Amino acid sequence: MQTQADAVAGENDEATSLASSREAVAICTATFGAVNLETILANRNLGAALMFFGHVPEAVPVSEEAYDAARAL
């Protein structure tokens, strides 16, 4: 899923890229929990995609969540 989001981001397809990134976060969170490396990476990637597409106010809390979870490992 994240590879798909990254590939789509390279094509500047904002809606599909962000949807794929959000889906990856949801699946990882449901499967592994919030404090898990896969979930942390999915959140980090979502934050990066949001920044890439100019959604800074939404990207900051997502990125902070990834950072806080990584520190909790």
C-alpha positions as CSV (number, residue, x, y, z in Angstrom):
1,M,0.0,0.0,0.0
2,Q,2.6,2.5,0.9
3,T,4.6,1.7,-2.3
4,Q,1.4,2.5,-4.2
5,A,1.0,5.8,-2.3
6,D,4.6,6.7,-3.0
7,A,4.3,5.8,-6.7
8,V,1.1,7.9,-7.0
9,A,2.8,10.8,-5.2
10,G,5.4,10.8,-7.9
11,E,2.6,11.3,-10.4
12,N,1.2,14.1,-8.2
13,D,-2.2,12.4,-7.8
14,E,-3.0,13.9,-4.4
15,A,-6.3,12.2,-3.7
16,T,-5.1,8.7,-4.5
17,S,-1.8,9.1,-2.7
18,L,-3.4,10.5,0.5
19,A,-6.1,7.9,0.5
20,S,-3.6,5.1,0.1
21,S,-1.4,6.5,2.9
22,R,-4.4,6.9,5.2
23,E,-5.5,3.3,4.4
24,A,-2.0,2.1,5.3
25,V,-2.1,3.9,8.7
26,A,-5.6,2.4,9.4
27,I,-4.6,-1.1,8.5
28,C,-1.3,-1.0,10.4
29,T,-3.0,0.5,13.5
30,A,-5.7,-2.1,13.5
31,T,-3.2,-4.9,12.9
32,F,-0.2,-3.9,15.0
33,G,-1.4,-1.2,17.3
34,A,-0.2,2.4,17.6
35,V,3.2,1.8,19.0
36,N,4.7,-0.5,16.4
37,L,7.4,0.2,13.8
38,E,5.1,-0.5,10.8
39,T,2.4,1.9,12.1
40,I,5.0,4.5,13.0
41,L,6.4,4.3,9.5
42,A,3.0,4.5,7.9
43,N,2.2,7.6,10.0
44,R,5.5,9.2,9.1
45,N,4.8,8.5,5.4
46,L,1.3,10.0,5.7
47,G,2.8,13.1,7.3
48,A,5.4,13.4,4.5
49,A,2.7,13.0,1.9
50,L,0.5,15.6,3.5
51,M,3.5,18.0,3.6
52,F,4.3,17.2,0.0
53,F,0.8,18.2,-1.1
54,G,0.8,21.3,1.1
55,H,-1.5,20.2,4.0
56,V,0.9,21.4,6.7
57,P,-1.7,21.9,9.5
58,E,-2.8,18.3,9.1
59,A,0.7,17.0,8.6
60,V,2.1,18.4,11.9
61,P,0.0,16.3,14.3
62,V,0.4,13.2,12.2
63,S,4.2,13.6,12.2
64,E,4.2,14.4,15.9
65,E,2.2,11.2,16.6
66,A,4.8,9.1,14.7
67,Y,7.6,10.8,16.6
68,D,6.0,10.2,20.0
69,A,5.2,6.6,19.2
70,A,8.8,6.1,18.0
71,R,10.1,7.5,21.3
72,A,7.8,5.1,23.2
73,L,9.5,2.0,21.6
